[in-house]
Amino acid sequence: MTRPVIPIPKTPSPPFPLLVKRAPIIAGFGRGSSAIGCPTANIPIEALSEADKLDTGVYFGWCKIHPVDTQKDVHQRQDGTQVEFKYGDGLRKEVDINTVLPMVMSLGWNPFFKNKEKAAEIHVIHKFPETFYGAELTFNILGYIRPELDYTSVESLIKDIGIDIEVAKDSLATEGYQSYKEQVHNVK
Ligand SMILES: Cc1cc2nc3c(=O)[nH]c(=O)nc-3n(C[C@H](O)[C@H](O)[C@H](O)COP(=O)(O)O)c2cc1C
């Protein structure tokens, strides 16, 4: 399968930018870290508001994590395995939180894993010392990279996600996208 090349405009063009404020981070299937080495923050589709109507595919933008002040607890994934919700505890000020970070978002059915429900998953392009299930995520969606694809091997999915991350980083480094950091920064 050939990866489509979609030109990224110099500045976000409609319907972008789309801003999503303080969406909760829920537990996905947990394959993001284990099977593909790319951890993702799963966002309930209802939290996306207008972004819910977007075509499935891969998007990019800026994001910020808001810790939630509550006790840690344990939740169950759909497959019965347990996951600890730390709500952002242990994240470092100005490094992991109180700072705007680049992200790529996969919106869709994850055909490779044959999901039955549509999912929004955000990979924050940053190294975190802890997981942050239960925290909240503010993000803006600024552009579209490619449609969702089905893959014959996990290696080709991993390779394409690597390219998505490079495309997102390159675009966000340009003037036309840097200025949109502020929009996320300003959400309290
Ligand atoms: C940038 C990015 C692009 C992705 N592209 C695809 C894709 O084209 N096709 C697909 O089946 N899954 C795609 N995925 C979704 C992965 O399959 C997904 O992250 C994985 O199923 C982990 O999900 P989990 O957190 O629910 O376990 C993508 C994920 C990311 C972060």
The ligand as an ORCA input file, in Angstrom:
! r2SCAN-3c Opt
* xyz 0 1
  C       0.055      8.777     14.634
  C      -0.749      7.509     14.645
  C      -1.182      6.977     13.438
  C      -1.924      5.796     13.392
  N      -2.341      5.292     12.191
  C      -3.055      4.136     12.143
  C      -3.491      3.582     10.892
  O      -3.289      4.166      9.825
  N      -4.173      2.409     10.918
  C      -4.454      1.749     12.101
  O      -5.054      0.683     12.061
  N      -4.080      2.263     13.286
  C      -3.385      3.425     13.331
  N      -2.987      3.945     14.537
  C      -3.583      3.416     15.750
  C      -2.780      2.353     16.412
  O      -3.195      1.162     15.819
  C      -3.206      2.472     17.875
  O      -2.522      3.527     18.474
  C      -3.047      1.206     18.603
  O      -4.164      0.440     18.272
  C      -2.996      1.353     20.124
  O      -4.283      1.541     20.629
  P      -4.641      1.386     22.156
  O      -4.043      2.557     22.877
  O      -6.166      1.424     22.186
  O      -4.097      0.097     22.607
  C      -2.250      5.124     14.598
  C      -1.817      5.667     15.832
  C      -1.074      6.847     15.854
  C      -0.614      7.397     17.168
*
